[in-house]
Amino acid sequence: MAEVIRVKPTHDGTYTVYRGTLALISGLTRLQAERYEASISRQQRADLVSASN
């Protein structure tokens, strides 16, 4: 099962994207972080579909 991808705000007003407990990228605007989160989620789904075929 894939780890949860989530976006969390930081104390300086930027956002960090996490996979499970691992911070993947930080210092983003909310829009950038949400787009990055969406791209990772799409890739995970594609990987799951490929693995099931």
C-alpha positions, 0 to 999 in steps of 0.5 A: 500500500502506498504511503499517504501524501499530504501538504502541511503549512509551515511556520513561515507561510510556505508549504511542505509535501510529505510522503508518510513521515518523509518531507519530500519538498518544502518552501512552496506556495500552496498551489505549488504544493497541491500540484506536486501532491497531485502529480505524486498521487497520479504517479502512484496510481499509474504504478499500481495499475502497472503492477496489477497488469 
